[in-house]
Amino acid sequence: MERAYLLDAPDTVKVREVVQAALAVLREPSSAPISPSAAVNSFEADALRAEIIAVGRKLWERKYVDGAGGNISARLNSEYVLCTPTMLSKGDLQPADICLTDLDGNILAGDRLRTSELLLHLEIYRSNPRARAVVHCHPPHATAFALTGTAPPNGYLSEFEFFIGPVAVAPYETPGTPAFAETIRPFIANHNTILLANHGVVCWSDTVTHAEWLAEILETYSTMYLLAQQVGRPLHPIPQAKMDELLAAKRRLGWPDARLAPSTDTPPPSPSNSPDLDRLVERVLARLNTRA
């Protein structure tokens, strides 16, 4: 018969110390560069390809992309990026379709040509080391705002304020060009979601899935706002005191928001005291506690 082996408090502390030490080793830069062949065939690359494919399917099913539109990328490590190919529906992606490139956009592995808009993604990675994944798509209601050169107003929906906040609008440039990528440079540090005038939206986050969530949140809020405008009643904003509470929570988490001035007394979460580490420790403990 199987039974759980519960860990006491000291054991929990030990597990946390071991996990923290392992993370430190993983973060330590390697003196030897990883070859493109080793990188593209790694377990991490397999997991990222699967996530990119799953997110591509979500974007297509939600009608956030059409034809061959939209693109997705993820940082594989400090040297490489995995990205979707050009001229392929995001609903039809297969593992062999995902391209491996360097940080200059040179294709190193894959059966297809990389997305023509990869320069946009690379600009985000170069400008913000916290960005690990980028999703570009064309959700219809959010893109409707982009066609007017404006962003949906702030102050009305708590989820939108908490996860996104003010949305920047980058000026129009021809997609795929270096000038196109440069249009978002002023906004990358303080925004995780940027409308591209006459084009669509680009979102960045720590994972591909989380970047796609931001596109969902923006599209949902854009839809809700446009519907509310049709009700014929004045919109009621969130009280400023409650808005301040949301912004304080974002500051504690270290999330970007243009309304938050840089703070010298609130450092970003450290590896020894972060929600990500807490969740990882909980997962290790759960596995240990359920072993026979």
C-alpha positions in Angstrom: 0.0 0.0 0.0 1.2 3.5 -0.8 1.4 6.2 1.7 2.5 9.8 1.7 5.7 10.9 3.5 5.0 14.3 4.9 7.9 16.7 5.4 8.3 18.8 8.5 9.3 22.5 8.6 13.1 21.9 8.7 12.8 19.6 5.7 10.9 22.3 3.8 13.8 24.7 4.5 16.3 22.2 3.3 14.3 21.7 0.1 14.2 25.4 -0.5 18.0 25.7 0.0 18.6 22.9 -2.5 16.3 24.3 -5.1 17.8 27.7 -4.7 21.3 26.3 -5.1 20.2 24.4 -8.2 18.8 27.5 -9.7 22.0 29.4 -9.1 23.9 26.7 -11.0 21.5 26.9 -13.9 21.8 30.7 -14.0 25.6 30.6 -14.0 26.8 31.4 -17.5 28.7 28.6 -19.2 32.2 29.3 -20.4 31.7 27.1 -23.4 29.1 28.3 -26.0 26.3 25.9 -26.9 26.3 24.8 -30.5 23.1 25.5 -32.6 22.7 21.7 -33.0 22.8 21.0 -29.3 20.5 23.9 -28.6 17.8 23.0 -31.1 17.8 19.3 -29.9 17.7 20.1 -26.2 14.8 19.3 -23.9 14.2 23.0 -23.3 13.8 23.5 -27.1 11.3 20.7 -27.3 9.2 22.2 -24.5 9.3 25.7 -26.1 8.4 24.4 -29.5 5.4 22.6 -28.0 4.3 25.8 -26.2 4.7 27.9 -29.3 2.6 25.5 -31.3 -0.1 25.4 -28.6 -0.2 29.2 -28.4 -0.3 29.5 -32.2 -3.4 27.2 -32.2 -5.0 29.4 -29.5 -4.4 32.6 -31.5 -5.9 31.0 -34.6 -8.9 29.6 -32.8 -9.6 32.9 -31.2 -9.4 34.6 -34.6 -6.5 36.8 -33.4 -4.6 35.9 -36.6 -5.7 35.1 -40.1 -3.9 33.7 -43.2 -0.2 33.6 -42.3 -0.5 36.6 -39.9 1.1 36.9 -36.5 4.3 35.5 -35.1 5.6 34.0 -31.9 9.1 33.7 -30.4 10.9 32.6 -27.2 14.4 33.0 -25.9 16.0 29.6 -25.8 19.0 30.8 -23.8 21.4 33.7 -23.9 22.4 32.9 -27.5 19.4 31.7 -29.4 15.7 32.4 -30.2 13.0 30.0 -31.4 10.4 31.6 -33.7 7.5 30.8 -36.0 8.2 30.7 -39.8 6.9 33.1 -42.4 3.9 32.3 -44.6 2.3 29.6 -42.5 -0.9 29.7 -40.5 -0.4 29.7 -36.8 -3.1 27.0 -36.7 -0.9 24.6 -38.7 2.4 24.7 -36.9 4.5 21.6 -36.5 7.7 21.1 -34.5 9.9 21.1 -37.7 8.4 24.5 -38.7 9.9 26.3 -35.7 13.1 28.2 -36.6 16.2 28.6 -34.5 18.0 31.9 -34.9 20.7 33.9 -33.2 20.1 37.4 -31.7 20.9 39.0 -35.1 18.1 37.1 -36.8 20.3 34.6 -38.7 18.6 31.3 -39.3 20.6 28.4 -37.8 18.1 25.5 -37.9 14.6 24.7 -39.2 12.9 23.6 -42.4 11.4 27.0 -43.2 12.4 30.7 -43.4 11.9 32.7 -40.1 9.1 35.2 -39.7 9.9 38.4 -41.5 9.0 40.4 -38.4 11.5 38.8 -36.1 13.4 42.1 -35.8 10.5 43.4 -33.7 11.0 40.5 -31.3 14.7 40.9 -31.1 14.4 44.6 -30.3 12.3 43.6 -27.3 14.9 41.0 -26.2 17.8 43.4 -26.5 16.0 46.2 -24.7 14.5 44.3 -21.8 16.3 41.2 -20.4 13.1 40.2 -18.5 11.4 39.5 -21.8 11.6 35.8 -22.5 8.8 35.5 -25.0 7.0 37.7 -27.5 3.6 37.3 -29.2 2.5 39.5 -32.1 -1.1 39.2 -33.4 -4.1 41.1 -34.7 -7.1 40.7 -32.3 -9.9 42.6 -34.0 -11.2 45.0 -31.3 -7.7 45.9 -30.0 -6.5 46.4 -33.6 -9.5 48.7 -34.2 -8.0 51.0 -31.6 -4.6 50.7 -33.4 -6.3 51.8 -36.7 -7.3 55.1 -34.9 -3.8 55.5 -33.4 -5.2 55.4 -29.9 -5.3 53.0 -27.0 -8.3 52.0 -24.9 -8.5 54.3 -21.9 -7.4 53.2 -18.5 -9.3 53.2 -15.2 -12.3 50.9 -15.7 -11.4 47.2 -15.4 -9.2 45.9 -12.6 -7.8 42.9 -14.5 -6.7 45.1 -17.3 -5.0 47.6 -14.9 -3.3 44.9 -13.0 -1.9 42.8 -15.8 -1.3 45.5 -18.5 -2.0 49.1 -17.5 -1.4 51.9 -20.0 -0.9 50.6 -23.6 1.5 52.4 -25.8 0.9 53.1 -29.4 3.9 52.8 -31.7 3.8 54.9 -34.9 3.3 53.1 -38.2 6.3 51.7 -40.2 6.6 49.1 -42.9 6.4 45.7 -41.2 9.6 43.6 -41.2 12.0 46.5 -41.6 14.5 47.7 -39.0 12.6 51.0 -38.8 9.5 49.0 -37.9 11.3 47.3 -35.0 12.7 50.7 -33.8 9.2 52.2 -33.4 8.6 50.2 -30.1 12.0 51.0 -28.5 10.8 53.9 -26.4 8.0 51.8 -24.9 9.6 48.4 -24.1 10.9 49.2 -20.5 7.5 50.4 -19.1 5.0 48.5 -21.2 4.4 44.8 -21.7 1.7 45.5 -24.4 2.1 47.8 -27.3 -0.3 48.6 -30.1 1.3 48.9 -33.5 -0.5 51.7 -35.5 -2.4 50.3 -38.5 -1.2 46.9 -37.8 -1.9 45.0 -34.5 -0.4 44.3 -31.1 2.8 43.0 -29.6 3.1 41.6 -26.1 6.1 40.3 -24.1 6.3 38.3 -20.9 8.3 35.6 -19.1 6.6 32.7 -21.1 4.9 32.3 -24.4 1.7 31.4 -22.7 1.8 34.5 -20.5 2.5 36.8 -23.5 -0.6 35.3 -25.2 -2.6 35.9 -22.0 -1.8 39.6 -22.3 -3.2 39.7 -25.9 -6.4 38.0 -24.6 -6.7 40.5 -21.8 -6.2 43.5 -24.1 -8.8 42.2 -26.6 -11.3 41.4 -23.9 -11.0 44.8 -22.4 -11.2 46.5 -25.8 -14.4 44.6 -26.5 -15.9 45.4 -23.1 -15.1 49.1 -23.4 -16.6 49.4 -26.9 -19.7 47.5 -25.7 -20.0 49.8 -22.6 -19.9 52.8 -24.9 -23.1 51.5 -26.5 -25.0 51.1 -23.3 -25.8 54.8 -23.3 -24.7 55.4 -19.7 -21.6 57.1 -18.3 -18.7 54.7 -17.5 -17.8 54.5 -13.8 -14.0 54.5 -13.2 -12.3 52.6 -10.5 -11.8 54.9 -7.5 -8.3 56.4 -7.3 -7.6 54.9 -3.9 -8.4 51.4 -5.2 -6.3 52.2 -8.3 -3.4 53.1 -6.0 -3.7 49.6 -4.4 -3.4 47.9 -7.7 -0.4 49.9 -8.7 1.2 49.2 -5.3 0.8 45.5 -5.9 2.3 45.8 -9.4 5.3 47.7 -7.9 5.9 44.9 -5.4 5.8 42.3 -8.2 8.2 44.4 -10.3 5.7 44.5 -13.2 6.0 47.2 -15.9 3.6 50.1 -15.8 4.3 53.6 -17.2 2.5 55.1 -14.2 5.1 53.7 -11.8 8.2 55.9 -11.4 11.4 53.9 -10.8 11.7 53.2 -7.1 15.0 53.0 -5.2 13.5 51.5 -2.1 11.6 48.6 -3.7 14.1 46.2 -5.4 12.8 43.6 -7.9 12.1 40.2 -6.5 15.3 38.3 -5.9 15.8 34.5 -6.6 15.9 33.8 -2.8 12.5 35.5 -2.2 10.2 35.3 -5.2 6.8 33.8 -6.1 8.4 31.7 -8.8 10.8 30.1 -6.3 7.9 29.5 -3.9 5.9 27.7 -6.6 8.9 25.6 -7.5 9.5 24.6 -3.9 5.9 23.7 -3.5 6.1 21.5 -6.6 9.2 19.7 -5.3 7.5 19.2 -1.9 4.4 17.8 -3.5 6.3 15.3 -5.4 8.3 14.2 -2.4 5.1 14.0 -0.2 3.4 11.7 -2.7 6.2 9.2 -3.3 5.7 5.7 -2.0 
